[in-house]
């Protein structure tokens, strides 16, 4: 019996020895695995940590040690409150509690001040259960995205600067395009002005030479045939000489008015006058011209329309506009004149409208006809004309703080409007 017992003990001892050898081998293998895992953890560029259920550190890797200026020996058994400022520690504790409560991995973005400055991390925290399913620890991997964030900021700055540069380039292109368009408009304007000036000089030559030729021609004929030509024929020659002289005088007067327009405006005798009286006077003065074309003038006013103006200058304006209306209106038509009170920007004006039944004015020329040397393409004819009259009218009215413009009538012909202030200019 004792012999059997010893034999059994020897067998059991042999079995235990083998088991011990197996355990020792397994421990060695486990140690090797742990060393391998440790090497892997220490070479991971992310921060790796493991904390128990109470928040005490169990494990950290080399990256964690470097950035927190600590070691596993120093940090083991400590909590976040022993390492980080209270607000940061409280944030980490709340995240750990959320992971333990939900029992799933959660991701957080964190910004923490470490030994080499401020870092931003994307941290993945995960629960570690024990064999019974209870959460016994919380682990985490913290990926440093600081450089990526800085790169994104730099990229945003570069994109912003690029957009600014792009906008500046677009603006510069637009400015240059606008400059080119302005230069083109200026070029066309200069060409038009040059053409108008050439036309003006041609017309001026015509306007001056025609009456001069008439004066010289009839004077020469009369001089050579004083004794031969009947007295009645000589009277006709003198009448033609007189008409040519009047025409030349009117033309030279226009040139003089244009030349001294700006100088003379300070010498205007501006007083309150009734416009209706001036209009009635003009109608009387041109009655013979109206009769020649059988043209009627419609003008009725129930009251006085007092405005501030130089009577001689405004009569000159009325003469010019009425003269054009008669010249370009068909025979047996009516020229209508109206005067109304109008208010412009809080100031009361007298507005005069002279409406004819003529050929009208091209829309593109409604403003140009008031420029020096310009004539409407519809009214240019062999009768001459310098294109100075409306430019003079414009200058006179601007000197009165008024304005002049033209518009086409819906039923044909055109209307000329001008305004004069009711009260003296301040």
ABEGO torsion letter per residue (X at the ends): XAAAAAAAAAAAAAAAAAAAAAAAAAAAAAAAAAAAAAAAAAABABBBBBBBAAGBBABBBAAAAAAAGBBAAAABGBBAAAABBAAAAAAAAAAAAAAAAAGBBBBBBBBBBBAAEBBBBBBBBBBBBBAAGBBABBBBBBBBAAAAAAAAAAAAAAAAAAAAAAAAAAAAAAAAAAAAAAAAAAAAAAAAAAAAAAAAAAAAAAAAAAAAAAAAAAAAAAAAAAAABBAAAAAAAAAAAAAAAAAAAAAAAAAAAAAAAAAAAAABBBBBBBAAAAAAAAAAAAAAAAAAAGBBBBBBBABBBBBBBBAAAAAAAAAAAAAAAAAABBBGBBBBBBBBBBBBGGBBBBBBBBBBABAEBBAAAAAAAABBGBBBAAABBAAEEAGAAAAAAAAAAAAAGBBBBBBBBAAEEBBBBBBBBABBBX
